[in-house]
Amino acid sequence: MVVRTEIHGPVTTIIHDRPEARNAMDPDSADALVDAFQAFDADPEASLAVLCGSSGAFCAGWDLKYASSLAESSRLNAMLDQLAIPDEGEMPRGPLGPTRLALAKPVMAAVEGPAVAGGMELALWCDIRVMAQSAYFGVYCRRWGIPLLDGGTVRLPRLAGLGRAMEITLTGRKVPAEECERIGLCEKVVPTGHVRAAAEALAHEIARFPQECVRADRRSLYLQHGQSVREGLRREWYNGIGVLSQEGVSGAGRFSGGKGRHGDFEDIGQ
């Protein structure tokens, strides 16, 4: 089984398990990851997901041994046609699996070891990235003439800025975890060997809050991309206003009743 799912209350941990290939992605793995994330998104009891790789590696990118088997042009063209994004309608899965899914719930990447080439693109698809001190990103496919095709050139500049994204992409250099945190490519760095536990702990922390509000604010953060301030404000308003009556009024009532005073996040009375 190349993908395993473990459920701990509201947190679903999805593990890519191809240690013999440092969790490089082949078609079976990509399909299995899509299935796992769609099942998570459809589960009414699940609030957040954590994505990690087994045996000390997040993902070494697209499986180049598989890619080399596509040397016959008809096989390569068939694969490219299958993954091409149409002008309209449903998108196919990404080369790395779930990278084109627009989920309703947050996903965290727990990055141990390499997250390079397509593996970096997979990590950038996640909402939050927790990295081990020894983990690293890098466009390692620069060496082999394989372009970023799974969101890397879209998400990297949005997180790190265009100039930094250009330098990282064109040089293909290793980007260590400490630098990733400094330039906005990850949100937390933890000791090696503890990244999954740290990501799951953060996921459980977020899962304590009213989830419709969590999801609405997450959507608003994405909806403002490329918009004017006015349009961003308008989208934020109409995206979030329904949650105010759904969860916000009852939450205000709990505060009025004495919960969560003085910035206390522990006793919120859900």
C-alpha positions as CSV (number, residue, x, y, z in Angstrom):
1,M,0.0,0.0,0.0
2,V,1.8,3.2,-1.2
3,V,-0.5,5.5,0.8
4,R,-1.7,5.0,4.4
5,T,-4.2,7.0,6.3
6,E,-4.3,7.3,10.1
7,I,-7.2,9.0,11.9
8,H,-6.8,10.6,15.3
9,G,-10.0,12.3,16.2
10,P,-10.4,15.4,14.0
11,V,-6.9,15.0,12.4
12,T,-6.2,12.8,9.5
13,T,-2.6,11.9,8.7
14,I,-1.9,10.8,5.2
15,I,1.4,9.0,4.7
16,H,3.1,8.4,1.3
17,D,5.1,5.2,1.7
18,R,7.6,4.5,-1.1
19,P,10.8,4.4,0.9
20,E,12.7,2.6,-1.8
21,A,12.3,5.7,-4.0
22,R,12.5,8.3,-1.3
23,N,8.8,8.7,-1.8
24,A,9.1,9.9,-5.4
25,M,5.7,10.0,-7.1
26,D,4.5,7.5,-9.6
27,P,1.0,7.3,-11.1
28,D,-0.2,4.8,-8.5
29,S,1.0,7.0,-5.6
30,A,-0.6,10.1,-7.2
31,D,-3.9,8.4,-7.7
32,A,-3.8,7.0,-4.1
33,L,-3.1,10.4,-2.6
34,V,-6.0,12.0,-4.5
35,D,-8.3,9.3,-3.2
36,A,-7.1,9.8,0.3
37,F,-7.5,13.6,0.3
38,Q,-10.9,13.4,-1.3
39,A,-12.0,10.9,1.4
40,F,-10.6,13.3,4.1
41,D,-12.5,16.3,2.6
42,A,-15.8,14.3,2.4
43,D,-15.5,13.0,6.0
44,P,-17.8,15.2,8.3
45,E,-15.7,14.2,11.3
46,A,-12.4,15.3,9.8
47,S,-11.2,18.9,10.4
48,L,-7.5,19.0,9.3
49,A,-5.1,16.7,7.4
50,V,-1.3,16.2,7.8
51,L,0.7,15.0,4.8
52,C,4.0,13.3,5.4
53,G,6.4,10.8,3.8
54,S,7.7,7.7,5.4
55,S,11.3,6.8,6.3
56,G,12.7,10.3,6.6
57,A,11.8,11.7,3.2
58,F,8.9,13.9,2.3
59,C,9.0,13.4,-1.5
60,A,11.9,13.3,-4.0
61,G,9.7,14.6,-6.8
62,W,8.3,12.9,-9.9
63,D,9.7,9.4,-10.3
64,L,12.4,9.8,-12.9
65,K,12.7,6.1,-13.5
66,Y,9.0,6.1,-14.5
67,A,9.6,9.3,-16.5
68,S,12.5,7.6,-18.4
69,S,10.1,4.8,-19.4
70,L,8.1,7.3,-21.4
71,A,10.8,7.8,-24.0
72,E,8.5,6.5,-26.7
73,S,6.8,9.6,-27.9
74,S,3.3,8.0,-28.0
75,R,3.5,7.1,-24.3
76,L,4.7,10.5,-23.3
77,N,2.0,12.3,-25.3
78,A,-0.7,10.0,-23.8
79,M,0.5,10.9,-20.3
80,L,0.6,14.6,-21.1
81,D,-2.9,14.5,-22.7
82,Q,-4.2,12.8,-19.6
83,L,-2.9,15.5,-17.2
84,A,-3.5,18.6,-19.4
85,I,-5.7,21.2,-17.9
86,P,-8.8,22.0,-20.0
87,D,-10.1,25.6,-20.5
88,E,-13.3,24.6,-18.7
89,G,-14.7,21.7,-16.6
90,E,-13.1,19.5,-14.1
91,M,-9.3,19.4,-13.8
92,P,-7.5,16.1,-13.9
93,R,-5.2,15.2,-11.0
94,G,-1.8,16.8,-10.9
95,P,1.4,15.0,-11.8
96,L,2.1,14.9,-8.0
97,G,-1.5,13.8,-7.2
98,P,-3.6,16.3,-5.2
99,T,-1.8,19.5,-6.2
100,R,-4.8,20.7,-8.3
101,L,-7.5,19.8,-5.7
102,A,-9.3,22.8,-4.1
103,L,-10.2,21.3,-0.7
104,A,-12.5,22.9,1.8
105,K,-10.3,22.0,4.8
106,P,-6.7,22.9,5.8
107,V,-3.8,20.6,5.0
108,M,-0.4,20.7,6.7
109,A,2.8,19.3,5.2
110,A,5.2,17.6,7.7
111,V,8.5,17.8,5.8
112,E,11.3,15.5,6.8
113,G,14.3,15.2,4.5
114,P,14.0,16.1,0.9
115,A,11.0,17.9,-0.6
116,V,12.6,18.6,-4.0
117,A,11.3,19.3,-7.6
118,G,7.8,18.0,-7.6
119,G,8.0,17.2,-3.9
120,M,8.5,20.9,-3.3
121,E,5.5,21.6,-5.4
122,L,3.5,19.1,-3.3
123,A,4.6,20.8,-0.1
124,L,3.7,24.3,-1.5
125,W,0.2,23.1,-2.3
126,C,-0.4,22.6,1.5
127,D,-1.7,25.5,3.6
128,I,1.0,25.3,6.3
129,R,4.4,23.7,6.2
130,V,6.3,22.3,9.3
131,M,9.9,21.3,8.5
132,A,12.5,19.4,10.3
133,Q,15.8,21.1,10.8
134,S,17.5,18.8,8.3
135,A,14.7,19.1,5.7
136,Y,15.1,21.1,2.5
137,F,13.4,22.3,-0.7
138,G,15.0,22.7,-4.1
139,V,14.2,22.6,-7.8
140,Y,16.5,19.7,-8.3
141,C,14.9,18.9,-11.6
142,R,16.8,21.9,-13.0
143,R,19.6,19.4,-13.8
144,W,17.6,17.2,-16.0
145,G,15.6,19.7,-18.2
146,I,12.3,18.9,-16.4
147,P,10.2,22.1,-15.8
148,L,8.0,22.8,-12.9
149,L,4.5,21.7,-14.0
150,D,2.6,21.2,-10.8
151,G,2.2,24.7,-9.3
152,G,5.7,25.5,-8.4
153,T,6.0,28.7,-10.5
154,V,2.5,29.7,-9.3
155,R,2.8,29.2,-5.5
156,L,6.5,29.8,-5.0
157,P,6.5,33.5,-5.9
158,R,3.3,34.1,-3.9
159,L,5.0,32.8,-0.8
160,A,8.6,34.1,-1.3
161,G,8.3,36.9,-3.7
162,L,9.2,37.0,-7.4
163,G,12.9,37.7,-7.2
164,R,13.6,35.0,-4.6
165,A,11.4,32.5,-6.4
166,M,13.3,33.3,-9.6
167,E,16.7,32.7,-8.0
168,I,15.6,29.5,-6.3
169,T,14.0,28.2,-9.5
170,L,16.7,29.0,-12.0
171,T,19.6,27.9,-9.8
172,G,17.9,24.7,-8.6
173,R,19.9,25.1,-5.4
174,K,19.2,23.4,-2.0
175,V,17.0,25.6,0.3
176,P,17.5,24.5,3.9
177,A,14.7,24.6,6.4
178,E,16.0,27.6,8.3
179,E,16.1,29.7,5.1
180,C,12.6,28.4,4.2
181,E,11.3,29.7,7.5
182,R,13.1,33.1,7.0
183,I,11.7,33.7,3.5
184,G,8.2,32.4,4.1
185,L,8.3,28.9,2.6
186,C,7.5,27.3,5.9
187,E,5.9,28.4,9.1
188,K,7.7,26.3,11.7
189,V,11.1,24.4,12.0
190,V,11.4,21.6,14.6
191,P,14.1,19.1,15.6
192,T,14.6,16.3,13.1
193,G,12.5,13.3,13.9
194,H,9.7,15.3,15.5
195,V,8.1,17.0,12.5
196,R,5.1,14.7,12.2
197,A,4.2,15.1,15.9
198,A,4.6,18.8,15.7
199,A,2.4,19.1,12.7
200,E,-0.3,16.9,14.3
201,A,-0.1,18.9,17.5
202,L,-0.7,22.1,15.5
203,A,-3.5,20.5,13.6
204,H,-5.2,19.4,16.8
205,E,-4.8,23.0,18.2
206,I,-6.6,24.4,15.1
207,A,-9.3,21.6,15.3
208,R,-10.4,23.0,18.7
209,F,-11.9,26.1,17.1
210,P,-15.3,26.5,15.4
211,Q,-14.5,24.9,12.0
212,E,-16.9,26.7,9.7
213,C,-15.1,30.0,10.7
214,V,-11.7,28.4,10.2
215,R,-12.7,27.3,6.7
216,A,-14.2,30.6,5.8
217,D,-11.1,32.6,6.8
218,R,-8.9,30.1,4.9
219,R,-11.1,30.6,1.8
220,S,-10.9,34.4,2.1
221,L,-7.1,34.2,2.2
222,Y,-7.1,32.5,-1.1
223,L,-9.9,34.5,-2.7
224,Q,-8.0,37.8,-2.5
225,H,-5.2,36.6,-4.8
226,G,-4.8,39.0,-7.7
227,Q,-7.7,41.2,-6.6
228,S,-7.8,44.9,-5.9
229,V,-8.2,45.9,-2.2
230,R,-11.9,46.7,-2.8
231,E,-12.6,43.4,-4.6
232,G,-10.7,41.5,-1.9
233,L,-12.7,43.2,0.8
234,R,-15.9,42.4,-1.0
235,R,-15.0,38.8,-1.4
236,E,-14.0,38.5,2.3
237,W,-17.3,40.0,3.3
238,Y,-19.6,37.8,1.3
239,N,-17.5,34.7,2.0
240,G,-17.6,35.2,5.8
241,I,-20.9,36.9,6.6
242,G,-22.9,33.7,6.7
243,V,-20.6,32.2,9.4
244,L,-21.3,35.1,11.7
245,S,-24.8,33.9,12.3
246,Q,-23.8,30.2,12.1
247,E,-21.0,30.2,14.7
248,G,-20.1,33.8,15.6
249,V,-23.1,34.8,17.5
250,S,-23.0,31.7,19.7
251,G,-19.3,32.3,20.2
252,A,-19.9,35.8,21.4
253,G,-22.4,34.4,23.8
254,R,-19.8,32.1,25.3
255,F,-17.5,35.0,25.7
256,S,-20.2,37.1,27.4
257,G,-20.8,34.1,29.7
258,G,-17.2,34.3,30.9
259,K,-15.2,32.0,28.5
260,G,-11.9,33.0,26.9
261,R,-11.3,36.2,28.8
262,H,-7.9,38.0,28.6
263,G,-6.8,36.2,25.5
264,D,-7.3,32.7,27.0
265,F,-7.4,30.2,24.1
266,E,-7.8,27.1,26.4
267,D,-11.3,27.6,27.9
268,I,-13.4,28.5,24.9
269,G,-16.4,26.4,25.9
270,Q,-17.2,24.5,22.7
